[in-house]
Amino acid sequence: METSKTVRLMMPLLGAVLLGGCAGTDLDLRPVASLSASNMMSPSGYSEAKISDTQYTVNAMGTEATPKERIEKIARARAAQIAVEQRMPFYKVASVSYGVKCTKGKEIYRGGTQAATARQTVQLDVLYAKAPTDDTYVSAKESFEGLNTELNNEMIPSEAKIAAEQEVRAACAQTI
Protein backbone atom coordinates (compact mmCIF):
# COMPACT_ATOMS: atom_id res chain seq x y z
CA MET A 1 0.00 0.00 0.00
CA GLU A 2 2.81 2.41 0.92
CA THR A 3 4.60 1.61 -2.38
CA SER A 4 1.61 2.57 -4.53
CA LYS A 5 1.26 5.87 -2.65
CA THR A 6 4.94 6.63 -3.30
CA VAL A 7 4.56 5.75 -6.97
CA ARG A 8 1.51 8.07 -7.27
CA LEU A 9 3.46 10.90 -5.70
CA MET A 10 6.47 10.31 -7.97
CA MET A 11 4.53 10.19 -11.27
CA PRO A 12 4.10 13.97 -11.66
CA LEU A 13 7.76 14.47 -10.82
CA LEU A 14 8.83 11.86 -13.36
CA GLY A 15 6.62 13.48 -16.01
CA ALA A 16 8.13 16.89 -15.30
CA VAL A 17 11.66 15.50 -15.58
CA LEU A 18 10.88 13.80 -18.89
CA LEU A 19 9.26 16.90 -20.35
CA GLY A 20 12.03 19.10 -19.02
CA GLY A 21 14.59 16.90 -20.74
CA CYS A 22 12.89 17.66 -24.05
CA ALA A 23 12.67 21.41 -23.50
CA GLY A 24 15.15 23.32 -25.56
CA THR A 25 16.14 20.34 -27.68
CA ASP A 26 15.78 20.28 -31.42
CA LEU A 27 13.02 17.79 -32.11
CA ASP A 28 13.65 17.64 -35.85
CA LEU A 29 11.51 14.73 -36.99
CA ARG A 30 12.60 14.81 -40.64
CA PRO A 31 14.04 11.33 -41.23
CA VAL A 32 17.29 10.65 -43.06
CA ALA A 33 18.26 7.49 -44.90
CA SER A 34 20.14 4.75 -43.06
CA LEU A 35 22.29 1.81 -44.07
CA SER A 36 19.44 -0.49 -45.01
CA ALA A 37 18.08 -2.05 -48.17
CA SER A 38 15.46 -0.13 -50.06
CA ASN A 39 12.16 -1.79 -50.89
CA MET A 40 8.73 -0.98 -52.31
CA MET A 41 7.41 0.39 -49.01
CA SER A 42 10.59 2.24 -48.05
CA PRO A 43 12.50 3.45 -51.11
CA SER A 44 15.31 5.11 -49.15
CA GLY A 45 18.37 2.94 -48.67
CA TYR A 46 20.60 0.90 -50.96
CA SER A 47 20.23 -1.61 -53.77
CA GLU A 48 22.77 -3.27 -55.99
CA ALA A 49 23.15 -5.09 -59.29
CA LYS A 50 25.85 -7.66 -59.95
CA ILE A 51 27.56 -7.02 -63.27
CA SER A 52 30.19 -9.78 -62.89
CA ASP A 53 31.98 -11.62 -60.09
CA THR A 54 34.22 -8.58 -59.62
CA GLN A 55 31.92 -5.70 -60.56
CA TYR A 56 28.70 -4.30 -59.06
CA THR A 57 26.60 -1.21 -59.44
CA VAL A 58 25.52 0.09 -56.03
CA ASN A 59 22.66 2.59 -55.76
CA ALA A 60 21.47 4.58 -52.77
CA MET A 61 18.47 6.84 -52.38
CA GLY A 62 17.72 9.20 -49.52
CA THR A 63 14.71 10.86 -48.04
CA GLU A 64 14.07 14.49 -48.98
CA ALA A 65 16.04 15.55 -45.89
CA THR A 66 19.09 13.34 -46.47
CA PRO A 67 22.19 15.26 -47.56
CA LYS A 68 23.92 13.98 -50.70
CA GLU A 69 27.12 13.24 -48.73
CA ARG A 70 25.26 10.82 -46.44
CA ILE A 71 23.65 9.03 -49.39
CA GLU A 72 27.07 8.54 -50.97
CA LYS A 73 28.40 7.26 -47.63
CA ILE A 74 25.54 4.71 -47.53
CA ALA A 75 26.40 3.54 -51.07
CA ARG A 76 30.10 3.27 -50.20
CA ALA A 77 29.33 1.34 -47.01
CA ARG A 78 27.17 -1.10 -48.98
CA ALA A 79 29.93 -1.49 -51.60
CA ALA A 80 32.39 -2.38 -48.83
CA GLN A 81 29.85 -4.71 -47.22
CA ILE A 82 29.39 -6.57 -50.51
CA ALA A 83 33.16 -7.07 -50.70
CA VAL A 84 33.19 -8.54 -47.19
CA GLU A 85 30.22 -10.80 -47.99
CA GLN A 86 31.83 -11.99 -51.24
CA ARG A 87 35.19 -12.56 -49.52
CA MET A 88 36.88 -9.94 -51.67
CA PRO A 89 39.35 -8.13 -49.40
CA PHE A 90 39.67 -5.06 -51.64
CA TYR A 91 37.42 -2.79 -53.67
CA LYS A 92 37.46 0.55 -55.42
CA VAL A 93 34.79 2.92 -56.62
CA ALA A 94 35.41 3.42 -60.34
CA SER A 95 32.79 6.15 -60.78
CA VAL A 96 30.15 8.10 -58.86
CA SER A 97 26.97 9.53 -60.39
CA TYR A 98 24.49 11.80 -58.63
CA GLY A 99 20.86 12.27 -59.54
CA VAL A 100 17.42 13.15 -58.28
CA LYS A 101 14.30 11.03 -58.47
CA CYS A 102 11.12 13.08 -58.69
CA THR A 103 7.58 11.75 -58.51
CA LYS A 104 4.40 13.70 -59.06
CA GLY A 105 1.60 13.78 -56.54
CA LYS A 106 -1.48 11.81 -57.51
CA GLU A 107 -4.91 10.88 -56.34
CA ILE A 108 -5.28 7.37 -55.02
CA TYR A 109 -8.16 5.08 -54.19
CA ARG A 110 -11.12 6.53 -52.27
CA GLY A 111 -10.21 10.18 -52.58
CA GLY A 112 -6.81 10.07 -50.91
CA THR A 113 -3.70 11.69 -52.30
CA GLN A 114 -0.12 10.64 -52.57
CA ALA A 115 2.30 13.53 -52.13
CA ALA A 116 4.96 14.39 -54.68
CA THR A 117 8.44 13.31 -53.64
CA ALA A 118 11.96 14.38 -54.49
CA ARG A 119 14.94 12.25 -53.45
CA GLN A 120 18.69 12.45 -54.01
CA THR A 121 20.28 9.38 -55.57
CA VAL A 122 23.85 8.14 -55.89
CA GLN A 123 25.15 5.37 -58.14
CA LEU A 124 28.58 3.79 -57.75
CA ASP A 125 30.36 1.52 -60.19
CA VAL A 126 32.46 -0.73 -57.97
CA LEU A 127 35.30 -3.14 -58.75
CA TYR A 128 36.39 -5.91 -56.37
CA ALA A 129 39.68 -7.80 -56.08
CA LYS A 130 41.41 -10.47 -54.01
CA ALA A 131 44.57 -8.35 -54.16
CA PRO A 132 44.86 -4.67 -55.05
CA THR A 133 46.01 -4.10 -58.63
CA ASP A 134 46.65 -0.40 -58.01
CA ASP A 135 46.73 2.04 -55.10
CA THR A 136 43.09 3.10 -55.54
CA TYR A 137 41.83 -0.17 -54.02
CA VAL A 138 40.98 0.00 -50.31
CA SER A 139 40.51 -2.60 -47.59
CA ALA A 140 36.87 -3.69 -47.61
CA LYS A 141 36.70 -4.70 -43.96
CA GLU A 142 38.32 -1.52 -42.62
CA SER A 143 36.26 0.66 -44.94
CA PHE A 144 32.98 -0.99 -43.98
CA GLU A 145 33.71 -0.78 -40.25
CA GLY A 146 34.65 2.90 -40.52
CA LEU A 147 31.71 3.92 -42.71
CA ASN A 148 29.22 1.91 -40.65
CA THR A 149 30.46 3.57 -37.45
CA GLU A 150 30.23 7.02 -39.06
CA LEU A 151 26.69 6.40 -40.29
CA ASN A 152 25.53 5.10 -36.92
CA ASN A 153 27.01 8.04 -35.01
CA GLU A 154 26.28 10.84 -37.48
CA MET A 155 23.95 13.59 -36.30
CA ILE A 156 22.53 15.61 -39.18
CA PRO A 157 21.83 19.22 -38.13
CA SER A 158 18.41 20.68 -38.98
CA GLU A 159 20.07 23.24 -41.26
CA ALA A 160 21.65 20.47 -43.34
CA LYS A 161 18.31 18.67 -43.62
CA ILE A 162 16.57 21.87 -44.73
CA ALA A 163 19.33 22.57 -47.28
CA ALA A 164 19.00 19.00 -48.65
CA GLU A 165 15.23 19.42 -48.99
CA GLN A 166 15.63 22.75 -50.78
CA GLU A 167 18.27 21.37 -53.14
CA VAL A 168 16.28 18.32 -54.13
CA ARG A 169 12.99 20.20 -54.50
CA ALA A 170 14.68 22.85 -56.64
CA ALA A 171 16.01 20.07 -58.86
CA CYS A 172 12.46 18.81 -59.23
CA ALA A 173 11.10 22.37 -59.63
CA GLN A 174 8.94 22.09 -56.49
CA THR A 175 8.43 24.78 -53.91
CA ILE A 176 8.73 24.24 -50.19
KEKOL-513415 format. One line per 2 residues: their letters; for each residue x, y, z of C-alpha. Coordinates in steps of 0.5 Angstrom, whole numbers, plus 500, padded with zeros to 3 digits. Example, Ala and Ser with C-alpha at 12.3 -4.5 7.8 and 13.67 -1.06 7.14 Angstrom:
BEGIN
as) 525:491:516; 527:498:514
REM end
This chain:
BEGIN
me) 500:500:500; 506:505:502
ts) 509:503:495; 503:505:491
kt) 503:512:495; 510:513:493
vr) 509:511:486; 503:516:485
lm) 507:522:489; 513:521:484
mp) 509:520:477; 508:528:477
ll) 516:529:478; 518:524:473
ga) 513:527:468; 516:534:469
vl) 523:531:469; 522:528:462
lg) 519:534:459; 524:538:462
gc) 529:534:459; 526:535:452
ag) 525:543:453; 530:547:449
td) 532:541:445; 532:541:437
ld) 526:536:436; 527:535:428
lr) 523:529:426; 525:530:419
pv) 528:523:418; 535:521:414
as) 537:515:410; 540:510:414
ls) 545:504:412; 539:499:410
as) 536:496:404; 531:500:400
nm) 524:496:398; 517:498:395
ms) 515:501:402; 521:504:404
ps) 525:507:398; 531:510:402
gy) 537:506:403; 541:502:398
se) 540:497:392; 546:493:388
ak) 546:490:381; 552:485:380
is) 555:486:373; 560:480:374
dt) 564:477:380; 568:483:381
qy) 564:489:379; 557:491:382
tv) 553:498:381; 551:500:388
na) 545:505:388; 543:509:394
mg) 537:514:395; 535:518:401
te) 529:522:404; 528:529:402
at) 532:531:408; 538:527:407
pk) 544:531:405; 548:528:399
er) 554:526:403; 551:522:407
ie) 547:518:401; 554:517:398
ki) 557:515:405; 551:509:405
ar) 553:507:398; 560:507:400
ar) 559:503:406; 554:498:402
aa) 560:497:397; 565:495:402
qi) 560:491:406; 559:487:399
av) 566:486:399; 566:483:406
eq) 560:478:404; 564:476:398
rm) 570:475:401; 574:480:397
pf) 579:484:401; 579:490:397
yk) 575:494:393; 575:501:389
va) 570:506:387; 571:507:379
sv) 566:512:378; 560:516:382
sy) 554:519:379; 549:524:383
gv) 542:525:381; 535:526:383
kc) 529:522:383; 522:526:383
tk) 515:523:383; 509:527:382
gk) 503:528:387; 497:524:385
ei) 490:522:387; 489:515:390
yr) 484:510:392; 478:513:395
gg) 480:520:395; 486:520:398
tq) 493:523:395; 500:521:395
aa) 505:527:396; 510:529:391
ta) 517:527:393; 524:529:391
rq) 530:525:393; 537:525:392
tv) 541:519:389; 548:516:388
ql) 550:511:384; 557:508:385
dv) 561:503:380; 565:499:384
ly) 571:494:382; 573:488:387
ak) 579:484:388; 583:479:392
ap) 589:483:392; 590:491:390
td) 592:492:383; 593:499:384
dt) 593:504:390; 586:506:389
yv) 584:500:392; 582:500:399
sa) 581:495:405; 574:493:405
ke) 573:491:412; 577:497:415
sf) 573:501:410; 566:498:412
eg) 567:498:419; 569:506:419
ln) 563:508:415; 558:504:419
te) 561:507:425; 560:514:422
ln) 553:513:419; 551:510:426
ne) 554:516:430; 553:522:425
mi) 548:527:427; 545:531:422
ps) 544:538:424; 537:541:422
ea) 540:546:417; 543:541:413
ki) 537:537:413; 533:544:411
aa) 539:545:405; 538:538:403
eq) 530:539:402; 531:545:398
ev) 537:543:394; 533:537:392
ra) 526:540:391; 529:546:387
ac) 532:540:382; 525:538:382
aq) 522:545:381; 518:544:387
ti) 517:550:392; 517:548:400
REM end
